[in-house]
Amino acid sequence: MSRLVNIGIVRGSHGIRGWVKVSLLTDDPDRFALLKKVVVEKAEGKPGGPGELRLEGSKKHSGNVLLKFEGIDTPEDAAKLKGCLVRIPEEETLPITEKDTYYVYQLEGLKVFDAGGEELGILEAVMSASGNEFYVIRSADGKTEYLAPAIKACVKEIDLERGAMTIDKAWTT
C-alpha cells in the first residue's frame, strides 16, 4: 500500500447505530461522500485500530463529519475507535489546482535550507496562529527550533522531488 494521508480523527460515537464523529484534517468535508473505504488506525506510534473499513455513510455535522462504517453497529463499537486516525492512500487525495499550494503532509519532513545553501533542519510541523501559517523547523541535532512564516517573502523554493525547501533565514525567529 502507498503512503497514507490523515484526513480525520475520530472524536467519539454519535447516536445509537454506530456512527462516529470525526474532526476534519482536510479542507473539504465533502470528500468523505466520495470515499468507499478508509484506513482507521491508532495515532502514530500507537499500535492497533481496525485497519481498512468500508464506509456505509457520511454526513456533515457542526463543522465535523459523521461516518458510518460497515460492521460498526453499536455505540460501544464506535467508542472503541475514539482517537483513531481516518486515513486514505496518497493517490486518493484530491488534486490541488492552485499554484504554490501544498498539502501539509507534502511539506512535513522536507529538509530546509537557507538561501546560501546551509541546512537549517527538517520541517517538523505546519502550525496556525491568528490566521497565519508558519513552519516549525528543527535542526538535525534537535537543539535549535526555527519558526518561519509561510509567506512568499520567506519561502523562496519548494522542491518536492528533491525533498527540500529554501527559505530566507532573516524571516525566522
Summary of the structure (lengths in Angstrom):
residues: 173
radius of gyration: 18.6
end to end distance: 38.8
largest distance: 59.2
contacts: 472
relative contact order: 0.16
helix: 12%
strand: 46%
